[in-house]
């Protein structure tokens, strides 16, 4: 497309030169050739920057300026010659306008990936553990409703709530640990196994302490202050683990996307939210499923 722009700009410049010579011979002094050239230069920069429609509009403006100047020449032979050149220019301009259709990235094979959707490959692998967390969250809501309606005392609510919160935290840790174990046992995650083992070893003491505290709570032998301290520390470490593991998985998604994009011959792949306003969604391919398939293959590649 750049060559087409340069050809169009070159043709306009030829017309400007011819027009300038004609006006000099006629003694005209108010012809703004510099302005025409400036408009053309801006048009080429705009098109190269990706805004083809605006660039074409600028070239049309230059053509309109030339037409006005040619009209001032009347019926001279020079005017006739210039009119022929302008007709050729209009043809080239029309070809430029339709050269790449509505594609926002002319000449590029472009795709996008929904990272959130791709992430479900990992959450689906630990669906059983996730269902336990969902169940505990529902129990916590039911317990709160009973307390609000006066069906249980404040003391009973606090005691049962602490136990359920501890069980929920333990279940959340089990999700992360199960996901880590899935990746460690897969060949596709060989490059990050050491980091995964490190994360697993870091949280083991916290999970063990949580188990011990939960047992004491059920036996009514736990000290409330110690319970609060254990739950606070466990929740903080869980959030850190969840963040680190999420970042690691997203890096793996990016890696899988890059590999699959190269295999399929794509020049550019974006996150879905970056292409929401694309002018033609049909010209940008959704690579989420190919990426998810690549991740499944890696996650299911046992040692």
Phi, psi and omega per residue, in radians:
X1 nan -0.601 -3.136
X2 -1.070 -0.685 3.116
X3 -1.082 -0.671 3.121
X4 -1.123 -0.741 3.105
X5 -1.063 -0.783 -3.134
X6 -1.117 -0.645 3.119
X7 -1.152 -0.755 3.112
X8 -1.106 -0.809 -3.139
X9 -1.095 -0.709 3.137
X10 -1.104 -0.698 -3.137
X11 -1.158 -0.690 3.101
X12 -1.127 -0.693 3.126
X13 -1.119 -0.664 3.078
X14 -1.050 -0.763 3.135
X15 -1.106 -0.713 3.132
X16 -1.061 -0.741 3.139
X17 -1.102 -0.793 3.118
X18 -1.089 -0.724 -3.121
X19 -1.152 -0.685 3.129
X20 -1.089 -0.771 3.138
X21 -1.097 -0.681 -3.142
X22 -1.135 -0.746 -3.116
X23 -1.231 -0.570 3.071
X24 -1.077 -0.730 -3.138
X25 -1.175 -0.431 -3.138
X26 -1.640 -0.082 3.111
X27 1.372 0.305 3.136
X28 -1.272 2.519 -3.059
X29 -2.183 -0.113 -3.012
X30 -1.940 0.440 -3.137
X31 -1.488 2.121 -3.075
X32 -1.621 1.274 3.139
X33 -1.161 -0.656 -3.137
X34 -1.034 -0.635 -3.139
X35 -1.175 -0.698 3.105
X36 -1.078 -0.818 -3.123
X37 -1.102 -0.696 3.126
X38 -1.099 -0.721 3.109
X39 -1.060 -0.722 -3.139
X40 -1.153 -0.733 3.135
X41 -1.097 -0.743 3.107
X42 -1.134 -0.638 3.130
X43 -1.096 -0.772 -3.122
X44 -1.134 -0.719 3.117
X45 -1.113 -0.716 -3.126
X46 -1.114 -0.748 -3.138
X47 -1.173 -0.724 3.124
X48 -1.120 -0.497 3.110
X49 -1.354 -0.135 3.063
X50 1.931 -0.169 -3.139
X51 -1.683 1.361 -3.055
X52 -1.128 -0.694 -3.070
X53 -1.091 -0.767 3.131
X54 -1.156 -0.662 3.121
X55 -1.119 -0.731 3.115
X56 -1.121 -0.664 3.099
X57 -1.075 -0.661 3.129
X58 -1.149 -0.707 3.122
X59 -1.163 -0.670 3.076
X60 -1.049 -0.643 3.099
X61 -1.098 -0.733 3.121
X62 -1.098 -0.723 3.117
X63 -1.092 -0.721 3.124
X64 -1.083 -0.700 3.108
X65 -1.099 -0.708 3.132
X66 -1.151 -0.709 3.124
X67 -1.041 -0.696 3.138
X68 -1.129 -0.690 3.129
X69 -1.179 -0.702 3.140
X70 -1.108 -0.661 -3.137
X71 -1.068 -0.545 -3.130
X72 -1.232 -0.329 -3.135
X73 -1.380 -0.213 3.117
X74 1.269 -2.480 -3.042
X75 -1.724 0.435 -3.131
X76 -1.178 2.812 3.117
X77 -1.110 -0.591 3.107
X78 -1.115 -0.722 3.124
X79 -1.083 -0.699 3.132
X80 -1.102 -0.744 3.140
X81 -1.139 -0.731 3.134
X82 -1.139 -0.651 3.126
X83 -1.099 -0.653 3.087
X84 -1.113 -0.735 -3.139
X85 -1.138 -0.674 3.125
X86 -1.169 -0.612 3.096
X87 -1.097 -0.735 3.092
X88 -1.093 -0.704 3.137
X89 -1.069 -0.749 3.137
X90 -1.078 -0.643 3.112
X91 -1.124 -0.813 3.115
X92 -1.091 -0.645 -3.135
X93 -1.135 -0.709 3.117
X94 -1.146 -0.691 3.090
X95 -1.095 -0.685 3.106
X96 -1.090 -0.739 -3.084
X97 -1.122 -0.537 -3.100
X98 -1.868 0.112 -3.025
X99 -1.105 -0.625 -3.092
X100 -2.150 0.376 3.100
X101 1.001 -2.358 -3.125
X102 -1.835 0.226 -3.100
X103 -1.115 2.232 3.138
X104 -1.290 -0.304 3.137
X105 -2.236 1.365 -3.061
X106 -1.037 2.316 3.083
X107 1.469 -0.156 -3.131
X108 -1.838 2.539 3.007
X109 -1.674 1.935 -2.947
X110 -2.011 2.447 3.082
X111 -2.414 3.038 3.073
X112 -2.517 2.768 -3.129
X113 -2.301 2.330 3.022
X114 -1.522 1.764 -3.050
X115 -1.116 -0.658 3.137
X116 -1.080 -0.745 3.109
X117 -1.159 -0.732 3.134
X118 -1.083 -0.549 -3.136
X119 -1.086 -0.457 -3.093
X120 -1.123 -0.295 3.056
X121 -1.020 -0.634 -3.103
X122 -1.469 -0.705 3.134
X123 -1.200 -0.569 3.092
X124 -1.142 -0.495 -3.116
X125 -1.232 -0.298 3.136
X126 -2.176 0.694 -3.069
X127 -1.097 -0.635 -3.126
X128 -1.098 -0.783 3.116
X129 -1.144 -0.640 -3.139
X130 -1.169 -0.598 3.139
X131 -1.151 -0.528 3.099
X132 -1.161 -0.722 3.115
X133 -1.115 -0.734 3.123
X134 -1.046 -0.742 3.137
X135 -1.121 -0.721 -3.139
X136 -1.188 -0.637 3.089
X137 -1.113 -0.672 3.098
X138 -1.148 -0.678 3.109
X139 -1.132 -0.657 3.105
X140 -1.131 -0.687 3.098
X141 -1.148 -0.728 3.120
X142 -1.110 -0.699 3.140
X143 -1.122 -0.719 3.125
X144 -1.128 -0.682 3.114
X145 -1.089 -0.740 3.125
X146 -1.091 -0.699 -3.141
X147 -1.155 -0.732 -3.134
X148 -1.129 -0.665 -3.117
X149 -1.446 -0.025 3.079
X150 1.385 0.317 -3.111
X151 -1.366 -0.366 3.082
X152 -2.343 2.751 -3.139
X153 -1.367 2.884 3.118
X154 -1.070 -0.655 3.138
X155 -1.165 -0.752 3.114
X156 -1.116 -0.712 3.123
X157 -1.057 -0.813 -3.096
X158 -1.095 -0.754 -3.117
X159 -1.124 -0.848 -3.125
X160 -1.211 -0.616 3.131
X161 -1.122 -0.744 3.124
X162 -1.067 -0.736 -3.141
X163 -1.119 -0.796 -3.139
X164 -1.150 -0.653 3.107
X165 -1.126 -0.705 3.111
X166 -1.148 -0.710 3.119
X167 -1.159 -0.667 3.114
X168 -1.121 -0.770 3.120
X169 -1.082 -0.749 3.127
X170 -1.082 -0.750 3.130
X171 -1.121 -0.629 3.106
X172 -1.172 -0.705 3.055
X173 -1.080 -0.663 -3.139
X174 -1.120 -0.594 3.068
X175 -1.079 -0.870 -3.115
X176 -1.095 -0.764 -3.113
X177 -1.177 -0.672 3.099
X178 -1.124 -0.692 3.110
X179 -1.142 -0.715 3.105
X180 -1.090 -0.783 3.140
X181 -1.094 -0.662 3.106
X182 -1.050 -0.766 -3.095
X183 -1.271 -0.668 3.130
X184 -1.095 -0.607 -3.098
X185 -1.450 0.030 -3.100
X186 -1.881 2.386 3.116
X187 -1.125 -0.508 -3.098
X188 -1.163 -0.181 -3.124
X189 -2.044 0.461 -3.106
X190 -0.999 -0.667 -3.043
X191 -1.230 -0.319 -3.101
X192 -2.059 0.209 -3.086
X193 -1.106 -0.679 3.139
X194 -1.099 -0.731 3.115
X195 -1.155 -0.660 3.113
X196 -1.146 -0.743 3.102
X197 -1.107 -0.664 3.116
X198 -1.088 -0.772 3.118
X199 -1.105 -0.728 -3.136
X200 -1.107 -0.756 -3.129
X201 -1.178 -0.550 -3.120
X202 -1.175 -0.573 -3.056
X203 -1.682 -0.174 -3.119
X204 -0.986 -0.831 3.137
X205 -1.046 -0.658 3.141
X206 -1.159 -0.734 3.128
X207 -1.143 -0.702 3.119
X208 -1.106 -0.743 3.126
X209 -1.137 -0.647 3.111
X210 -1.139 -0.712 3.097
X211 -1.094 -0.754 -3.129
X212 -1.126 -0.765 -3.139
X213 -1.136 -0.681 3.133
X214 -1.107 -0.675 3.111
X215 -1.130 -0.749 3.121
X216 -1.130 -0.641 3.134
X217 -1.129 -0.701 -3.138
X218 -1.212 -0.468 3.140
X219 -1.621 0.072 -3.138
X220 1.056 0.511 3.128
X221 -1.958 0.088 -3.104
X222 -1.438 2.504 3.080
X223 -1.533 2.169 -3.063
X224 -0.896 -0.750 -3.140
X225 -1.073 -0.723 3.139
X226 -1.189 -0.628 3.107
X227 -1.070 -0.830 3.142
X228 -1.073 -0.706 -3.130
X229 -1.149 -0.772 -3.129
X230 -1.131 -0.778 -3.125
X231 -1.144 -0.678 3.131
X232 -1.148 -0.799 3.137
X233 -1.146 -0.722 -3.135
X234 -1.130 -0.722 3.132
X235 -1.125 -0.712 3.124
X236 -1.112 -0.752 -3.127
X237 -1.231 -0.586 3.085
X238 -1.097 -0.774 -3.139
X239 -1.072 -0.688 3.097
X240 -1.132 -0.790 3.138
X241 -1.098 -0.767 -3.129
X242 -1.083 -0.704 3.131
X243 -1.158 -0.807 -3.136
X244 -1.107 -0.752 -3.120
X245 -1.195 -0.660 3.105
X246 -1.106 -0.752 3.121
X247 -1.110 -0.698 3.130
X248 -1.126 -0.748 -3.141
X249 -1.153 -0.712 3.117
X250 -1.114 -0.630 3.071
X251 -1.110 -0.662 3.114
X252 -1.188 -0.636 3.089
X253 -1.102 -0.765 3.119
X254 -1.076 -0.748 3.132
X255 -1.092 -0.795 3.132
X256 -1.118 -0.674 3.113
X257 -1.098 -0.799 3.138
X258 -1.057 -0.756 -3.129
X259 -1.130 -0.796 -3.119
X260 -1.210 -0.633 3.115
X261 -1.101 -0.711 3.106
X262 -1.122 -0.721 3.133
X263 -1.082 -0.637 -3.089
X264 -1.598 -0.019 3.054
X265 1.405 0.520 3.135
X266 -1.532 2.484 3.127
X267 -1.575 -0.538 -3.039
X268 -2.593 2.301 3.089
X269 -2.256 2.261 -3.087
X270 -2.031 2.790 2.938
X271 -1.221 2.609 -3.037
X272 -1.005 -0.713 -3.069
X273 -1.146 -0.307 -3.137
X274 -1.439 -0.163 -3.090
X275 -2.133 0.303 -3.124
X276 -1.027 -0.603 -3.085
X277 -1.697 0.283 3.128
X278 -1.046 2.492 -3.055
X279 -1.283 -0.420 -3.111
X280 -2.489 1.658 -3.100
X281 -1.100 -0.442 -3.112
X282 -1.205 -0.354 -3.133
X283 -1.574 -0.033 3.128
X284 -2.107 2.094 -3.010
X285 -1.528 2.507 3.077
X286 -1.495 1.953 -3.105
X287 -1.777 0.291 -3.095
X288 -1.123 -0.816 -3.111
X289 -1.137 -0.781 3.058
X290 -1.019 -0.654 3.116
X291 -1.176 -0.750 3.123
X292 -1.102 -0.678 3.120
X293 -1.125 -0.704 3.107
X294 -1.118 -0.692 3.126
X295 -1.183 -0.695 3.104
X296 -1.071 -0.731 3.134
X297 -1.089 -0.709 3.132
X298 -1.211 -0.697 -3.105
X299 -1.252 -0.467 -3.121
X300 -1.701 0.121 3.130
X301 -1.536 1.513 -3.080
X302 -1.170 2.779 3.118
X303 -1.151 nan nan
